[in-house]
Amino acid sequence: MKEDIIVKIGLAHPIWDGLFKILKGTDSIEKEIPNSGFKEVVFKRRLARERVLQMLYAYELSGNTAEFILSDLFSEFQSDKETYEFGKSLFLNVIKYADELDRMIASKIKNWEIDRLALIDKIVLRMGVCELKYYPEIPPKVTINEAIELAKKFSSEKSGKFVNGVLDAIYNELKETGQLFKQGRGLIDKSFRKERD
């Protein structure tokens, strides 16, 4: 099981001494990004989110500093300043606010302790909650959908449903308590669960 997660995470760097294996197709951002306006930015952010997940996973397991991991594993994004700054900010903010994010997540998982969550699921949830709370320009729907896709790609199909439920509950609570601050593209007014008649 642990080897499957390592293969899915796919950090390609000799420093990990074989701990991580290369995941085909993720070692070159240029090959995967089509040259097309808005979709290019979204796709670059998805790749950045994937790499942030990988870096947070490495941070949790390796004992290396955040600065070392950032400089070592995120350098290929430096040619695109906007994507680099987004990924760097998300990585550092998830680490900075980890305790607060964990409390928010723990309040929404019934009969389960946060320490018992799969590490990938916990990191994806932290990233999603961090975006909901600290990134006013990102629409909640985008944040939740991206987190679901990360969970499905790097964890399991069931993880996608779990992440959706937890993030939707946190989104609703933030909105109801006046703690959701969105602006510009980040403005949105509906929950993502289907309304019951």
C-alpha positions in Angstrom: 0.0 0.0 0.0 2.7 2.5 0.9 4.6 1.7 -2.3 1.4 2.4 -4.3 1.2 5.8 -2.7 4.9 6.5 -3.4 4.4 5.5 -7.1 1.3 7.7 -7.4 3.1 10.7 -5.8 6.0 10.3 -8.2 8.7 12.7 -7.0 11.5 12.5 -9.5 14.7 13.6 -7.8 17.8 11.7 -6.8 17.8 13.1 -3.3 15.1 10.7 -2.3 17.4 7.8 -2.9 14.8 5.6 -4.5 12.1 6.4 -2.0 10.0 8.0 -4.8 9.6 6.7 -8.3 9.0 8.8 -11.4 5.4 9.1 -12.3 5.3 9.2 -16.1 4.2 12.4 -17.7 4.8 14.7 -14.6 8.4 15.5 -15.0 8.0 18.1 -17.7 5.4 20.9 -17.4 6.1 22.1 -21.0 4.9 18.8 -22.6 1.5 18.9 -20.9 0.4 22.5 -21.2 -1.4 23.5 -24.4 -0.9 27.1 -25.6 -4.4 28.5 -24.9 -5.4 31.4 -22.7 -7.5 30.7 -19.6 -7.3 26.9 -19.9 -3.5 27.2 -19.8 -3.6 29.0 -16.4 -6.0 26.5 -15.0 -4.0 23.6 -16.2 -0.8 25.1 -14.9 -2.5 25.6 -11.5 -3.6 21.9 -11.5 0.0 20.9 -12.2 1.2 23.3 -9.4 -1.4 21.8 -7.0 -0.2 18.3 -7.8 3.4 19.3 -7.2 2.4 21.1 -3.9 0.7 17.8 -2.8 3.9 16.0 -3.6 6.0 18.5 -1.7 3.7 18.5 1.3 3.9 14.7 1.3 7.7 14.9 1.1 7.7 17.5 3.9 5.7 15.2 6.2 7.9 12.2 5.6 11.4 13.5 5.0 12.1 15.8 7.8 13.6 18.4 5.4 12.8 22.0 5.8 10.1 23.7 3.8 12.7 25.9 2.1 14.8 23.0 1.0 11.8 21.1 -0.5 10.5 24.3 -2.2 13.8 25.1 -3.8 14.5 21.5 -4.7 11.2 20.2 -6.0 9.4 23.3 -7.3 12.2 24.8 -9.4 10.8 23.8 -12.8 7.8 26.2 -12.2 10.1 29.3 -11.8 9.8 30.2 -15.5 6.1 31.0 -14.9 6.0 33.6 -12.2 2.3 33.5 -11.6 2.1 29.7 -11.2 5.3 29.6 -9.2 4.0 32.2 -6.7 0.7 30.4 -6.4 2.3 27.1 -5.7 4.9 28.5 -3.3 2.2 30.4 -1.4 -0.1 27.4 -1.1 2.7 25.1 0.0 3.9 27.5 2.7 0.4 28.5 3.9 -0.6 24.9 4.3 2.4 24.4 6.5 1.9 27.7 8.4 -1.8 27.0 9.1 -1.7 23.2 9.5 -3.0 23.2 13.1 -5.9 25.5 12.3 -6.7 23.5 9.1 -6.6 20.3 11.0 -9.0 21.6 13.6 -11.5 22.7 10.9 -11.2 19.3 9.2 -11.6 17.4 12.5 -14.8 19.2 13.3 -16.4 17.8 10.1 -15.3 14.1 10.3 -17.6 12.3 12.6 -16.4 9.2 14.5 -12.9 9.6 13.1 -9.7 11.1 14.3 -7.7 13.3 12.0 -4.5 11.3 12.8 -6.2 8.2 11.4 -6.8 9.8 8.0 -4.6 8.6 5.1 -1.8 11.1 4.7 -2.7 11.9 1.1 -6.4 12.6 2.1 -5.3 14.8 5.0 -2.9 16.8 2.8 -5.6 17.3 0.0 -8.1 18.4 2.7 -5.6 20.9 4.1 -4.9 22.3 0.7 -8.6 22.7 0.0 -9.5 24.3 3.3 -6.4 26.6 2.9 -7.7 27.7 -0.5 -11.2 28.3 0.8 -10.1 30.4 3.7 -7.0 32.2 2.4 -7.4 32.6 -1.4 -10.2 35.0 -2.0 -9.7 35.1 -5.8 -10.3 31.3 -6.2 -14.0 30.3 -6.5 -15.0 27.7 -3.9 -16.3 25.4 -6.7 -12.8 25.4 -8.3 -11.1 24.7 -5.0 -13.4 21.8 -4.2 -13.3 20.3 -7.7 -9.5 20.5 -7.8 -9.3 18.8 -4.4 -11.6 16.0 -5.5 -9.5 15.4 -8.6 -6.3 15.3 -6.6 -7.8 12.8 -4.2 -9.1 10.6 -7.0 -5.7 10.7 -8.8 -3.4 10.2 -5.9 -5.6 8.3 -3.4 -8.8 6.6 -4.4 -12.3 7.1 -5.9 -13.8 6.9 -2.3 -11.3 9.6 -1.2 -12.8 11.9 -3.8 -16.3 11.5 -2.3 -14.9 11.9 1.2 -13.0 15.1 0.3 -16.1 16.5 -1.4 -18.2 16.0 1.7 -15.7 17.4 4.1 -14.9 20.5 2.0 -18.5 21.2 1.2 -19.3 21.1 4.9 -16.5 23.5 5.7 -17.5 25.8 2.8 -21.0 26.0 4.1 -19.9 26.7 7.7 -17.5 29.4 6.5 -20.3 31.0 4.5 -22.9 30.8 7.2 -20.6 32.3 9.9 -19.4 35.1 7.6 -15.8 33.8 7.4 -15.8 33.2 3.6 -14.2 36.2 1.9 -14.2 35.9 -1.8 -13.7 38.6 -4.4 -13.5 38.9 -8.2 -13.6 35.5 -9.8 -13.8 34.0 -6.3 -17.4 35.1 -5.7 -20.0 32.4 -5.7 -23.2 31.9 -3.8 -24.3 28.2 -3.9 -23.5 25.0 -2.1 -22.2 22.1 -4.3 -24.5 19.5 -2.8 -27.7 18.9 -4.6 -30.6 20.7 -2.9 -33.2 18.3 -1.4 -36.8 19.0 -2.2 
